[in-house]
């Protein structure tokens, strides 16, 4: 391999290997098995590696030395994850690994095991090429698909001295990079009431379900009066049991998306300050995971300008635009670190059974990232 010619066959082989190691979020044994393979690969590329223990599966940190005149500079941070939304067994069922007409299919092929292959290959190109590059710190987390509750602090720490952060999630459908992301919060609204017989002694009870319904109406009002655009999805509602018992407990899980930091502040302050309407009921709001809003700014615009020039040097054209979905780059971008995401290959079907990646774009993205490293 040389600085301009990735081995596409080898990339596809590694991608197949990674996809065949199914890694559902929360399955620490499966995630750690793939983690060991990833660590071995980065050791092979010259990195110093370590695990960061987590109940969900270990997070991985790989420190690659810089080369040439830039070897002593601040590191570039590469961000990825090796958990997927898919339960084990999809390969033997509705999502077998296959390559058809230049497109690869399988659970996690797009989100984001192909991005892991791109980052490794880019590092190999940078190592073997003639241009120098800064040190590269690679962080691969095990719980991204549920909001990175145990890895957000690790990402923030890894970014503290980084000159730039590159995310290897999927790009926009046209291949454009992601230059900002909505804030994303997963929140559980819980209610405790008082159980009683629904016919013989209803007045002694306090219905947690009725209280939850009224609280969700209040949530809708808070969201509606936020200064900017906010998306709110009540994804789960549960509570009660038998129809002849006043329910003593209920909860709802909310997914909130924020286009700007002020709306995020207003809504989260409002929802976490909710109090019970009914005497005898209690209301709690538990933030299960939170990714702060990453709004496009000067730091990211400067990085995008550098990336455009690097892309031109390898015959590519790249643009950038904000994205609705959240990722670990929310953490770096919101902290002012020059950040871009979407360096994974082109494809489609994230979190869908037709998940797929365009095989040729694996090599294209690796060449792009290697050129970016040389330019930073």
Buried (B, 14 or more C-beta within 10 A) or exposed (E): BEBEEBBBEEBBEBBBBBBBBBBBBBBBEBBBBBBEEBBEBBEEBBBEBEBBEBEBBBBBBBBBBBBEEBEEBBBBBBBBBBBBBBEEEBBEEEBEBEBEEEBBBBBBBBBBBBBBBBBBBBBBBBBEBEBBBBBBBBBBBBBBBBBBBBBBEBBBEBBEEBBBBBBBBBBBEEBBBBBBBBBBBBBBBBBBBBBBEBEEEEEEBBBBBBBBBBBBEBBEEBBEEBEBEBEBEEEEBEBBEEEEBBBBBBBBBBBBBBBBBEBBBBBBEBBEEBEBEBEEBBBEBEBEBBBBBBBBBEBBEEBBEBBBEBBEBBEBEBBBBBBEBBBBBBBBBBBEBBBBBBBBBBBBBBEEEEBBBBBEBBBBBBBBBBBBBBBB
